[in-house]
Structures are given as structure tokens and as C-alpha cells.
Amino acid sequence: MGRIILRLDRVMADRKMSLNELAERVGVANVNLSKLKNGHISAIRFSTLIAVCEALQCQPGDLLEYAPDGGPAETE
């Protein structure tokens, strides 16, 4: 089975936005966004994804990437 790679850290860096600022804009606890940023989640609510996309002015595809089995290993 493939996997989903989270790119929240990359998009935040591109927008020069801190985790604290994003958490405040989205209305989600800092610790929960930290888990999302570090890939330590197994699900995300669409309402949270929408709020993150609005705060970062991006598309869901900017934050999520699908990697099929057998692809290059990622360490991010």
C-alpha cells in the first residue's frame, strides 16, 4: 500500500508562517498542528484541512502527496 506524505512544513516555510501563527488562524491546538506537520496523524477532518488551506492560501494538493509502494524513500 502506498502512503501519504505531508508537506505542511514546506508550505509554512514558503509562507514564512510559524506553527503558533497557523494554530491561531486555524483555531486548532498547537500540539495538533505539530502532529500534522510531523506526520504523526492517521486522519484529518475536512474542516481542519479547509481552515489550513484558507490560512496558508493553498490547495490540499500543496499539503498532501501520494507516494506509491516501491517509490523513493522519504525521511521527512
C-alpha positions in Angstrom: 0.0 0.0 0.0 1.2 3.5 -0.8 1.4 6.3 1.7 0.5 10.0 2.1 3.4 12.4 2.6 2.5 15.6 4.5 4.1 18.8 3.2 2.7 21.3 5.8 6.2 22.2 6.9 7.3 23.1 3.4 4.2 25.3 2.7 4.5 27.0 6.1 8.2 27.8 5.3 7.2 29.2 1.9 4.6 31.4 3.5 7.0 32.3 6.4 4.3 31.3 8.9 5.1 29.9 12.3 3.2 27.0 13.9 1.9 29.3 16.6 0.5 31.7 14.0 -1.1 29.0 11.9 -2.6 27.4 15.0 -4.1 30.8 16.0 -5.5 31.4 12.5 -6.9 27.9 12.1 -8.3 27.7 15.6 -6.6 24.3 16.3 -4.4 23.5 19.2 -0.7 24.0 18.6 0.1 20.4 19.6 -2.4 19.0 17.0 -0.9 21.1 14.2 2.5 19.9 15.3 1.4 16.3 14.9 0.1 17.1 11.4 3.3 18.9 10.5 5.4 16.0 11.6 3.2 13.3 10.0 2.2 11.7 13.3 -1.5 11.5 12.3 -3.7 8.9 10.6 -6.6 11.2 9.7 -7.6 14.8 9.3 -11.0 16.4 9.3 -12.0 18.2 6.1 -12.9 21.2 8.2 -9.4 21.4 9.5 -7.9 20.9 6.1 -10.1 23.7 4.7 -9.1 26.0 7.5 -5.4 25.2 7.0 -5.7 25.8 3.2 -7.5 29.1 3.8 -4.9 30.3 6.3 -2.0 29.3 4.0 -3.8 30.3 0.8 -3.0 26.9 -0.8 -4.7 23.8 -2.2 -5.0 20.4 -0.5 -2.6 19.1 -3.1 0.1 21.5 -1.9 -0.1 19.8 1.6 -0.6 16.2 0.7 1.4 14.0 -1.7 0.7 10.3 -2.6 3.7 8.0 -2.8 3.1 4.5 -4.2 4.9 1.4 -2.9 8.3 1.0 -4.4 8.8 4.7 -4.8 11.8 6.6 -3.4 12.0 6.5 0.4 11.2 9.8 2.1 12.6 10.7 5.5 10.7 13.9 6.1 
